[in-house]
Amino acid sequence: MTHETAATPVPAAERGRTLALLVALAVFVADQAAKIWVLGIDFTAGPIRVLPVLDITLVMNRGISYGLLQQDGLGRWLLVAFTVAASIALGVWLWRAGRAFTKVAVALILGGAVGNLVDRVIYGAVVDYVHLHWGTWSWYIFNVADAAIVVGVALLLIESLFRRADG
């Protein structure tokens, strides 16, 4: 005699966490894969033009956003410690967040933070390589992790605007 049991439904909060963790993992893997690819390129001839407005240019960023706080030695490890603490806080936020939208936004930030953290530990600097420019205008050189962090923060800001509008 076989005994059939009904499948236990997975709670929505758990599904949201699983999705968010997959998003964070996807950001991390895409970021690290792109950086490994870029580190294998010979840049002796200079940047690689991909589009008229996009170059691949290798920059080892020892600081934080926009090249601020360029640190070696103790400063590097203070940035590592800060990023570890921020990543733990993001993980707790992701775990406790009620809405799937919030979880995914935080996951984008977490995946990016961990991607840049790994760079700082392994290479002593974050590997940046995407250079957008138009005529004489030039944006800061960034990477997949940075882009994910910016998108995650933007989503959280958008969510907070709509949540306030709702009441």
C-alpha positions in Angstrom: 0.0 0.0 0.0 1.4 3.4 -0.9 0.9 6.4 1.2 0.5 9.7 -0.6 1.0 12.9 1.2 -0.1 16.3 0.0 2.8 18.6 -0.9 3.3 21.1 1.8 3.0 24.6 0.2 6.1 26.8 0.5 5.3 30.0 2.4 5.4 33.1 0.3 8.2 34.7 2.5 10.4 31.6 1.9 9.8 31.8 -1.9 10.7 35.5 -1.8 13.9 34.7 0.1 14.8 32.0 -2.4 14.2 34.3 -5.3 16.2 37.1 -3.7 19.1 34.8 -2.9 19.2 33.6 -6.5 19.2 37.2 -7.6 22.2 38.0 -5.3 24.0 34.9 -6.5 23.3 35.7 -10.2 24.7 39.2 -9.7 27.8 37.9 -7.9 28.5 35.2 -10.5 27.9 37.6 -13.5 30.2 40.2 -11.8 33.0 37.8 -11.1 32.8 36.1 -14.5 33.0 39.5 -16.2 35.9 40.5 -14.1 37.8 37.3 -14.8 37.2 37.9 -18.5 38.4 41.5 -18.3 41.5 40.6 -16.3 42.5 38.2 -19.2 42.5 41.0 -21.8 45.7 42.6 -22.9 45.2 46.3 -22.6 48.7 47.3 -23.7 47.1 49.0 -26.8 44.7 50.9 -24.6 41.0 50.7 -24.0 38.8 48.5 -26.2 36.1 50.4 -28.1 32.8 48.4 -27.9 30.5 51.1 -29.1 31.1 54.8 -29.9 29.9 55.5 -26.3 31.3 52.4 -24.5 34.9 51.3 -23.9 36.3 48.5 -21.8 39.0 50.1 -19.7 40.7 48.3 -16.8 41.0 50.3 -13.6 42.0 48.8 -10.2 40.0 50.9 -7.8 41.5 50.8 -4.3 38.8 53.2 -2.9 35.1 53.3 -3.0 32.5 54.8 -5.4 34.0 57.3 -7.8 37.5 56.5 -6.7 37.1 58.1 -3.3 39.2 56.9 -0.3 42.0 55.3 -2.3 43.5 53.2 0.4 46.3 50.6 0.8 47.3 48.7 3.9 45.0 49.3 6.9 42.6 51.4 4.9 42.0 48.5 2.6 41.1 46.2 5.5 38.9 48.8 7.1 37.0 49.0 3.8 36.8 45.1 3.8 35.5 45.1 7.4 32.9 47.8 6.6 31.8 45.9 3.5 31.5 42.7 5.5 29.4 44.5 8.2 27.2 46.1 5.5 26.7 42.7 3.7 25.6 41.1 7.0 23.2 44.0 7.6 21.9 43.6 4.0 21.4 39.9 4.6 19.4 40.5 7.7 17.3 43.1 5.9 16.7 40.7 3.0 15.7 38.0 5.4 13.3 40.2 7.3 11.8 42.2 4.4 8.2 41.5 3.9 7.8 42.4 0.2 9.4 40.4 -2.6 10.2 43.7 -4.4 12.2 44.9 -1.4 14.0 41.5 -1.1 15.0 41.6 -4.8 16.2 45.3 -4.5 18.3 44.4 -1.4 19.6 41.2 -3.1 20.9 43.3 -6.0 22.8 45.5 -3.5 24.0 42.5 -1.6 25.3 40.6 -4.7 27.1 43.7 -5.8 28.6 44.4 -2.4 29.9 40.8 -2.1 31.3 40.9 -5.7 33.3 44.0 -4.9 34.3 42.6 -1.5 35.8 39.5 -3.1 37.8 41.8 -5.4 39.2 43.8 -2.6 40.3 40.7 -0.7 41.8 38.9 -3.7 43.2 41.8 -5.7 43.5 44.5 -3.1 41.3 46.7 -5.3 37.9 46.5 -7.1 38.1 45.6 -10.8 36.3 48.3 -12.7 36.1 48.3 -16.5 32.9 49.8 -18.0 33.5 53.3 -19.3 30.6 55.3 -20.7 31.3 58.5 -22.5 29.7 60.9 -25.0 31.8 63.5 -26.7 33.8 65.3 -24.0 31.5 63.9 -21.2 32.9 60.9 -19.4 31.2 58.8 -16.6 33.2 57.0 -13.9 34.5 53.6 -14.8 32.4 50.9 -13.1 31.5 47.2 -13.1 28.5 44.8 -13.0 28.5 44.9 -9.1 28.3 48.7 -9.1 25.5 48.7 -11.6 23.5 46.2 -9.5 24.0 48.3 -6.4 22.8 51.4 -8.2 19.7 49.6 -9.6 19.0 48.1 -6.1 19.2 51.5 -4.4 17.0 53.1 -7.2 14.4 50.3 -6.7 14.3 50.9 -2.9 13.9 54.7 -3.5 11.1 54.1 -6.0 9.4 51.7 -3.6 9.6 54.2 -0.8 8.0 56.9 -2.9 5.1 54.7 -3.9 4.7 53.4 -0.4 4.5 56.9 0.9 2.0 57.8 -1.8 -0.2 54.8 -0.7 -0.4 55.9 2.8 
